[in-house]
Amino acid sequence: METRKRSLVKMLSYRAILTGLLALISWIFTGNLQQTTIITIVFSVSATAIYYLHERIWNSVKWGTSRQV
């Protein structure tokens, strides 16, 4: 089982990479820094919360795991 701290650090590193990608894609499509910033912030905050909850829920699912002796 993974600790909450490990899940949090994994989530933050993953989100940092995806936030940069989202900002780049938004900038390419909009060409507008203000729109890019708003899109990136709103999506990143909501996606971060959803990802963390998703990880924590999957940590409680026993399917597909094996016990270590």
N, C-alpha and C positions, 0 to 999 in steps of 0.2 A: 504494500500500500504506500502511496505517495503522501508526503506531508503537505500541509497547506502552503507552507513557505516555498517548497519546490514547485508546486502547481503555479503559484503566483509568479515566481521568477521565469518559469517556462512561458507563461502567458505574456509577460512583459516583453521578453525578447522576441517572441513571435509577432506580437502586435507592433513592435518598433519596425520590423522589416515590412510588414504589410501596410503600415501607415505611410511609409516612404513610397511604396508602390502605388497606393491609392492616391497620394498627393500628385505623383507624376502623371498617372492616368487622367486624373481630374484636370490637371493643368493642360494636358494635351487636348482634351475635349472642350474645355471651357475657355482657355486662354485668359482667364480672369482670376487674379490672385485672391480676391475676396470670396468668390464662389468656391474656389478650390479649398480655401481654409475652412469655410463653413461645412462643406461636404466632408472633408477629412476629419474634422473634430467630431461632428455628430455621429458619423459612422463608426469611427474608432472607439469612442466611448461606449456606445451601445454594443458593438461587436466584442469589446474586451470583457464586458460584464457577462455576455452570453457565453463566450468561450470559457471563462472561469467556471461558471455554473455547469457547463457541459462536462468539463474535466472532472469536477467534483462528483457529479452524478455517475459518470463512468467508473470512477474509483470505487463506488459501492457495488457495482455490477460484478458478479463473480464469473460470469460466462466468459470462456476463452482464456482464463488464467490458469496457472498451475501453481501448486504449492511447492515452496522450496524447503528442503529438509535441512 
